Amino acid sequence: MQGKPWSGRRLHFVGIGGAGMSGLALAARALGAEVTGSDRAESGYMGPLHAAGIEPAIGHDAGNVPAGAEVVVSTAIPDDNPEVRAAADRPLHRREVLAELSRLKRCIAIAGTHGKTTTACMTAHALLEAGRRPSYLIGGDLLTTGRNADWTDGEWLVVEADESDGTFLALEPEVAVVTNVELDHHSTYRSLLEVQRAFERFASGAATTIAWEGAALDGADSTYGIEAGDVAAADVVLGPDGSRCRVLGADLELRVPGRHNVLNAVGAVAACRHAGLPAPDAAAALRTFPGAGRRLEFRGRTASGAAVYDDYAHHPTEVRATLEAARLLGAGRVIACFQPHLYSRTRAMARDFGRSLAAADVTCVLEVYPARERAEDFPGVGGWLVAAAAADAAGGRPVFWTPAMEDAERLLAGLLEERDLAVTIGAGDVDRLAARLVEAG
């Protein structure tokens, strides 16, 4: 399929409103394909689709599929979806379309259990600021441009390479970056060893692989880290207005807080160097990096004056890093509102989530956002497991079980004070709560 022309091709994306699928649809449209799609509801990713002349159908129906269209699906789409059943041929998985696109340009693929969205955004931002006109396909908004994808006439393509369903194994990039390796997707991988082997396969398919030194990834050509690795951040200073360090002889200053973002930036500088952008130029570009969507993103203030942030963290390591970065912002209290994502992850990691949430001064926990999973397949599993674990780990600090979003909104409306910082955390729809808290103000 590598040489298949895009002009005149018909592609129908089921679940087109998702971060990954919307980006693929935009790229296909830019290459001349006729693109249609559908989703169960409107999403924030629909705006760029409309601007590109793509009008998704809301709701799934066999009649949405144009005659002769190739149907594209993700792992989240079940086999009994009426549009999947209406496909004339075997549906294409999103990994196949992504692999096709990645072969059209020199590709930088950024993978890892945590940090891949921000590192991909940093890499794309640096190349954009340097005038390299990269294309990019990222699983979150690049706040520099306000969108998650673009297809240009530039030489390079920056791709966020997702391990959750093995999609990254379809790629053979020129440059691969691995930010870290942990077990996160329990319905795909049975053990950490299986995850490690998958990342090693991903690395072996790249011409050059750059890995965080803590990942201990066999087959990496070079490593990066803080005071460690072939590309090392030195003299790191963390503060409320961002961070600074030295890397490859260049001064690197960031507006986004947290030690994890220093690591993300060093990985991006290393990737850009392989794309021909010298470290001083990449570091200078990153001074203006505004952040990535839903990565400790400031959403506004409540009526009481409390600051509201939102973050996509959905693994204990990510939750801990988010709260540590929030603490750097100098608030009186850090108040976390966490929505667990997936029953399988909650069952496996409830205790770890509780320990991570103990870094907050006050915690409230919502019910699990099920995504593609069903509650009846996980009896006895719910957000209350995380709430109980957080209460055990909190050392007497308040923890609230607020299963419905309305419960959390009522609690926070009466709790938040002027010097507080509230952060909604999770990969589901908890960002709606952040919006409601700000709108009420």
N, C-alpha and C positions, 0 to 999 in steps of 0.2 A: 504493500500500500504506500510505500515511500514516494513513488512517483505519481501517485494519483492526483490529477488536477483538482483544484478547488473551485475554479470558475465554472458555474453551471451545476455544481454539486448541491444536492438538497440534504440538509441535516436538520433533524428535529430533536431537540434536547428536552428530555423528560426530567423535570426538576431544575429548570433553567435559572431559577431565582437563587440558587446556592452560590457560594463564593467561588467554588471551582468551576462549576458548569457555566456560570455566566461569563467568566473569563474566556473559556474555550469558545463559547458562542460568539463573543466579540471578535476574537481572532479569526474564526472561520468567516465571519461576515466581512472583515477587512480584506481577506484573501479572495473574496468574490463569490463565496458560497451563498445559496439561498438558505436562510436560517429561520426556523420557527421553533417554538417550544411551549412548554406549559409548566405550571406549578400550582400547588394547592392554595397559595395565597400570595399577595404582593410581598415584596421584600425590598430592602434598601439597595439591592443590586439591580433592580429593575430600571432605575433611572438611566444609566448608560446604555442599557439595551434599547430603551425607547429612543434615545438620542441617535443610536445607530440604525434606526429604522426597523427594529425587531419588536414585534407586538405579541408578547406571550399570552397564551390563553390561561385564564384562571380556572382551575379545576381540571381533572383528568378525564378524558373521553376519547374513545377511538377515533371520533370524527376530527380530532385536532391534528391527526397525522396526515400530511399531504401525500398524495399518490407518488410513489417512487422515492420517498424520503428515506434516508438512513436514520434509524432511531438510535440516539445516544443516551446511555443510562449511567448512573453511578451505583455504588453498592447499596445506597439508601433506597433504591427503587425496587420494589418486590416484583417477582416474576408474574404475578397476577394483575399487575397494573394494566388497565385496558389499552393504553397506548403501546405498551410492550407487546401485548398480545396481538395488536394490529400491525406490528412490523412485518413487512414483506420478507425480510431476511433476518438472520441472527442480529440482535441489537449489538451495537458497538459499545464497549465499556469506555468510560472517560479516559482510562489509561491509554487506550489505543489511539484516541484522538490527540492526547497530549504528546504521546511518543511521535506521532506524525509531525506535529508542529515543532517539536524540539529538534527534529532533523533538518528543518529548513534554515536554521541559523546556528551560529556558534553558541553553545548552550552552557550557562552556569546553573547548575541544579543544587538547591540548598535544602538539605534534609536534616532531621534530628527530632527527637521526642519533644524538645522544647526550643523555642527561640527561632525556629525556621522562618516564620512569617516576618518577624522584625528584622532578622538578618537579610532576608530577601529584599525587604523594603529599603534597608540601608544600602544594599548593593545597587539596587535600581536607582535610588536617589543620587548616590555618588556619581554614577555613570550619566544620569540626566544632567546634573549640575555641571559636569565636565563637558557637556555638549556631545556625548556619544550616542544619543538617541536610542537607548535600548528598548526593545520590546520586553514586556514582563507579564507573567501569569502568576498571581499571588493569591493566597487564600485569605486575604484581608485587605482593607483599603490602604493604599499608599497615600497618606495624608498630603504629600507633596502635590499630588494631582487630583485627589478626591476620588480615585477609582482603583479597582483591583487588577486591571488588565489594560494593556495597550499593545497594538501591533504596528510597528513603524518600519521605516526603510533602513534602520540601523543594523549593524553587524551582529550584535549580541542579543540573546534572549535570556532573561533571568526567570527561572522557574522555581516555585516552591514545590518540593518533591515530597509527597505525602506517603508515609509508611503505613497508615491506618489500615488500608486494605491491600497493601502490596503494590500500589500504583507506581511507586518510585523504581521498582524493579524493571519497568518497561523502558526506562531511560538509559541512554548511553551518552552522557554529557561530556563536553570537553573539560569542564571544571566541576568537580563535586565538592560541596562543603558539608560536613557532618558536625552539627552543633553539640550533640550528646546522644547517648543511647540508654534508654530506660524502657521498662515494660509499661505500656499505657493502654493498649488496645487488646483487652483480654479475650474478645471474641475472635480475634485473628491469630494471636500468638499465645502459645501455651506456656511459654517460659521466657525468661530473660535471655537464655542461651539461643532460643529460636529468633528473638529479635536481633541479637548480635550477629547471627549468621546472615540474616536478611540485609543488615547494613553492610556487612562485608561483601555480599553479592552486589549491592548497589555500588560500593566503592570500586569493585573490580571492573565494572562496566565503564568507568570514567577514564579519560586520558590522564587526568591529574586529580588527586583527592587530598583535600585539606581537612583535617579533623581536630576538634578540641582535644587537647592532650589528655584530659580526664576520661575521654571515651575509650582510650586504649584500643583503638580500632586497628586490627591487622590489615595491612595493605595501604595504609595512609602514606602519601608521599611527603607530607609535611604536617606539622601540628601548630596549634596556637593556644594561647592561654594568658593568664595573669601571672607575671613573674615566672613563666614556664613556657616551654614549647619553642619551635623555630621562629615563630612570630609572636613576640611576647609584649604585653602591656607592662610598662614600668612606671613607677612613681604615681600610682593611682590615687586620686583624691575624689571621694564621693561627697556630694553636697545637695542642698535643697534645690539648687538651680541647674543641676546636672552633674556631670563628672568630667574629669580630665586625666590624661595620662600621656606617656610617650610610647610610640610604636614605630618601629623601623626608622628611627631617627626623626620622626615627625611629631609635632604637638597635636594631640587629638582632644577636642573639646566637644561635649555632648550636651544638648538641652534636655534629654530624657534621663531620668534618674535611675540609679540602681547598678550594683555590681554586674548583674546579668546583662545589662545593656552595654557595659564596657566589653564584655566577652563577645556579644553580638557584633559590636562595631569592629573589633579586632578581626573577627571572621570575615566581615565584609571588606575590610581593607586588604586582607590576604587574597580574597577572591578577585577584587578589582585589580590587584597587582598582576595577577595572571591574565587579566583581560587587557593589559597594557596601560593601566592607569597607575602612575607612580604613587607610592604611599603618601607623600606630602599633599598631592592633589586630592586623593580620596579623603584624607583626614580633613583638609580644608572644606571639602564639600559637605562632610558630615556635621560641621558646625551648624548648618542650617536645617538639619534633619528634624522634622516636626513630630515624628512618631508614626506609629501604625494604628489603624483603626482597632478599637477595643483592646489596646495594650496600654493599660493605665492611662486611658484617654479622659481628659478633663471634660465633663459634661455641663458644668455650671454650678449654681449655688441654690440652696433651698431658701425658703422664706426666712429662716433663722440665720442665714449666712453661712451655713456649713458647706464646704466644698464637696462636690460629688464627682467621683471618677468611676470608670467602668473598665473591666478587664476580662479577657477571654480565658483566663487560667482554668484548667480543668483536671490538673494532675497535682498531687501534693507538693512536688518540687516547684511547680509554677505558682501555686498559691503562696507558698513561703516566700518566693522571690518577689511576688507582687506586694505582699505586706511589708517586706523589708524595704522595698523601694518607696512605698507609701509613707513609711515611718521617716524617711529622709526629708520629706516635704515639710516637716516642722509643725504638724497639726497638734492640737491639744490631745485629742483622742483619735485613734484609728478604729473605725467601726466597719466590720466586714459583713456583707450579706451574700452568702454563698448558696448557689444552686447546683447541686451535684448533677453530673451529666452521665447518663447511661447507668442502668441497674448493674450491669456486669462490673463496671469500674467501681461503683459504690460498694458492692459486696466485697470486692477484693481489697479495697483501699480505705474503708471507712476510718479505721484507726489512724492511718497516716494523714488523712485529711484533718482529723481532729487535732493532731499534734501541730500541723501547719497553721491551722486557724487560731491556735493558742497565741500566736504572735499579735493578734488584735486585742484591743481593750474591751470591745464588745462584739459579739458575734450573733448573727441570726442565720438560720439555715432553712432553706425552702425544700419542698418536695423534689424528687428526682425529675429532671427533664429526660423523658424516655428516648427521644429521637427515634431510631429504628427498632427499639426493643419494646417488649410488652411486659407489663407488670405481672401478669399471670404466669409468666415463665420464670419469675424470680420471687417466689413466695417468701414473705418475711423481710424483704429488702426495701428500704425506703430512706428518705433523707433523715429521718429520726435517728438512724444508726450513726450518721455523721454528727448530728447534734449531741447525741449522748457521748460520743468520743471526744468532741470538742469540750463538753462540760467537764469530763474527766481530766482533760489536759490543761484546762484554763486556769487552774490555781485559784479558783474563787471568783474570777472575772465573769461577768454576766454572759450567759449563752441562752438564746431563745430559739424555740422550735416554732417557725412561722411557715407552715406548709403552703399556704396560698400567697400569691403575690400581694393580695389585698391585706393580708395579715402583716406582712413585712412593711408595707407602706404605712399602715396605721401606727405600727410600733415606731418606725423611724421618724415619722412626722412629729411625734411627741417627745422623741429622745434626742434628736440632733440639736446641737448648740453651735454658736457662731464659730468657735475655733475647731470644731470637729471636721474630720475628713471621713466621708462614707465612700466605700468602694463596693460596687456590685461585681460579683465574681462568678464566672461560669460560661460554658460554651453553648448554653441554651438560649432562652429569651429573657434572661434576667436583666439585660440592657434596657428592656422596657420599663423596669422599675426605676433605673437611673433617670430616664426621661420623665417619668411621672413625678419623681421627687423634685426635679428642677422646674417642671411646668407648674407645680403647685406653688412654687416660689414666685 
